[in-house]
């Protein structure tokens, strides 16, 4: 494992109507915001438990949201505001802010553990990029040993082709990548049911 691998957690504030919008038709805006808050806390706790390097919570829309401030008080993390742009721009910004290997995660994957993060950090000893694919065709983690802007540009974010497009981009750039076993994230009603069955502490 590298001496220090930074972890960037990307999260939206738990504001009704702003967070977990795909689930709002199913559970309503308030419950979606509550879920967002619980998932973000879990992601931050997992990142800190991995104990592989500094943890930054990249906040949207602003870092002065009470829930973000509360997390910064309870966990050894730094808050930063997400840069403008699409998801790729924001993830690239989080990586570019660090001088060294970085893992980027969201808060949509409650199945992600500290062990997964340690394994991903280990992978960056032997590869340029590490990925944990998601069952829906995206990924729940991307890590890089350096700054590779083309990994994040002109990707159709939020679609089932994200992982395949990223694989193609890695090959075109001549980078070495390691993929860890696939996990799942919480985007649909079925995902929410699965989440509540496996992680009752997150149940609404």
C-alpha positions in Angstrom: 0.0 0.0 0.0 1.3 3.5 -0.7 2.4 5.5 2.3 -0.7 7.6 2.0 -3.7 7.3 -0.3 -6.2 10.1 -0.1 -9.9 9.5 -0.2 -12.3 11.9 -1.7 -16.0 11.4 -0.8 -18.4 13.2 -3.2 -21.7 14.1 -1.7 -24.7 16.3 -2.2 -26.2 18.0 0.8 -29.4 16.3 2.2 -31.7 19.0 0.9 -35.2 17.8 0.0 -35.6 17.9 -3.8 -31.9 18.1 -4.3 -30.6 14.7 -3.1 -31.4 11.2 -4.3 -33.8 12.6 -6.9 -34.3 9.2 -8.6 -35.9 7.9 -5.4 -38.2 11.0 -4.8 -41.1 9.5 -6.9 -40.9 6.4 -4.6 -40.3 7.7 -1.1 -40.8 11.5 -1.4 -38.3 14.3 -1.2 -38.0 14.4 2.6 -37.3 10.7 3.0 -34.8 10.9 0.1 -32.9 13.6 1.9 -32.9 11.6 5.2 -31.5 8.6 3.2 -28.8 10.9 1.7 -27.7 12.1 5.1 -27.4 8.5 6.4 -25.6 7.3 3.4 -23.1 10.2 3.5 -22.4 9.6 7.2 -21.8 5.9 6.4 -19.4 6.7 3.5 -17.4 9.2 5.6 -17.2 6.7 8.5 -16.0 3.9 6.1 -13.4 6.2 4.6 -12.0 7.2 8.0 -12.1 3.5 9.2 -9.9 2.5 6.2 -7.1 4.5 7.8 -5.1 4.8 4.6 -4.7 8.6 4.3 -6.5 11.9 4.6 -10.3 12.1 3.9 -11.9 15.0 2.2 -15.7 15.4 1.9 -16.4 17.3 -1.4 -19.6 19.1 -0.8 -22.4 20.3 -3.1 -23.8 22.9 -3.4 -21.9 24.5 -0.5 -19.9 23.2 2.4 -21.7 25.3 5.0 -24.7 22.9 5.1 -25.4 21.9 8.7 -25.0 18.2 8.0 -21.6 18.7 6.5 -20.4 20.8 9.4 -21.7 18.1 11.8 -19.6 15.5 10.0 -16.5 17.7 10.1 -17.0 18.0 13.8 -17.4 14.3 14.4 -14.9 12.8 12.0 -11.2 13.7 11.1 -12.1 15.1 7.7 -11.6 18.2 5.6 -14.6 19.9 3.8 -14.2 21.3 0.3 -16.7 22.6 -2.1 -17.1 20.6 -5.3 -16.0 22.5 -8.4 -18.3 23.5 -11.2 -19.0 21.1 -14.1 -20.3 17.7 -14.7 -19.5 14.6 -12.6 -16.3 14.0 -14.5 -15.1 17.6 -13.9 -15.9 17.3 -10.2 -14.1 14.0 -9.7 -11.1 15.2 -11.7 -11.0 18.3 -9.5 -10.9 16.1 -6.4 -8.0 14.1 -7.8 -6.1 17.1 -9.0 -6.3 18.7 -5.5 -4.1 15.9 -4.1 -0.5 15.4 -4.8 -0.5 11.6 -4.8 -2.7 8.5 -5.2 -6.4 9.2 -4.6 -9.6 7.2 -4.3 -12.9 8.8 -5.3 -16.1 7.4 -4.0 -19.7 8.6 -3.7 -22.2 7.8 -1.0 -24.5 5.6 -3.0 -22.8 2.3 -2.1 -23.5 1.1 1.5 -21.8 -2.2 0.6 -18.4 -0.5 0.3 -16.2 -1.3 3.3 -12.9 -0.2 4.7 -11.4 -3.4 3.4 -12.5 -2.5 -0.2 -10.8 0.9 0.2 -7.6 -0.8 1.5 -7.6 -3.2 -1.4 -8.0 -0.3 -3.8 -5.1 1.5 -2.3 -3.0 -1.6 -2.6 -4.0 -1.9 -6.2 -2.5 1.6 -6.9 0.9 0.2 -6.0 0.8 -1.9 -9.2 -1.5 0.1 -11.5 -2.3 3.6 -12.7 -6.1 3.2 -12.1 -8.3 1.1 -9.9 -12.0 0.6 -10.3 -14.9 -1.0 -8.5 -17.6 -1.6 -11.1 -21.3 -1.1 -10.2 -24.0 -3.6 -11.2 -25.8 -0.9 -13.1 -22.9 -0.3 -15.5 -21.2 2.6 -13.7 -18.6 2.4 -11.0 -18.7 3.0 -7.2 -15.0 3.8 -6.9 -12.2 5.1 -9.1 -8.7 5.6 -7.9 -5.7 7.0 -9.8 -2.0 7.3 -9.1 -1.8 10.5 -11.1 -4.0 13.0 -12.9 -5.5 11.7 -16.1 -8.1 14.2 -17.4 -9.2 12.1 -20.4 -10.6 9.5 -18.0 -13.3 11.9 -17.0 -14.1 13.9 -20.2 -16.9 13.2 -22.6 -18.3 10.3 -20.6 -22.1 9.8 -20.6 -22.5 10.0 -16.8 -25.5 8.4 -15.3 -25.9 5.8 -18.0 -25.3 2.0 -18.1 -22.3 2.6 -20.4 -20.0 4.5 -18.0 -17.9 1.5 -17.0 -17.4 0.3 -20.6 -16.6 3.8 -21.8 -14.0 4.2 -19.0 -12.4 0.8 -19.9 -12.1 2.0 -23.5 -10.6 5.2 -22.4 -8.1 3.4 -20.1 -7.0 1.2 -23.1 -6.7 4.2 -25.4 -4.5 6.0 -22.9 -2.3 3.0 -22.4 -2.9 2.9 -18.7 -2.8 -0.1 -16.5 -6.0 -0.7 -14.5 -7.1 -3.2 -11.9 -10.7 -3.9 -11.3 -12.0 -5.2 -8.0 -15.2 -7.2 -7.6 -18.4 -5.5 -8.6 -20.7 -3.9 -6.0 -24.1 -2.2 -6.1 -25.4 1.3 -5.4 -28.8 2.7 -4.3 -30.6 4.3 -7.1 -33.9 2.4 -7.5 -36.8 1.1 -5.4 -35.3 -2.4 -5.7 -31.9 -1.1 -4.5 -33.6 0.6 -1.6 -35.3 -2.6 -0.5 -32.0 -4.4 -0.8 -30.3 -1.7 1.2 -32.8 -1.8 4.0 -32.7 -5.6 4.2 -28.9 -5.7 4.4 -28.3 -2.6 6.4 -31.3 -2.0 8.7 -29.6 0.9 10.4 -30.2 2.8 7.1 -33.9 1.9 6.9 -36.3 4.9 6.7 
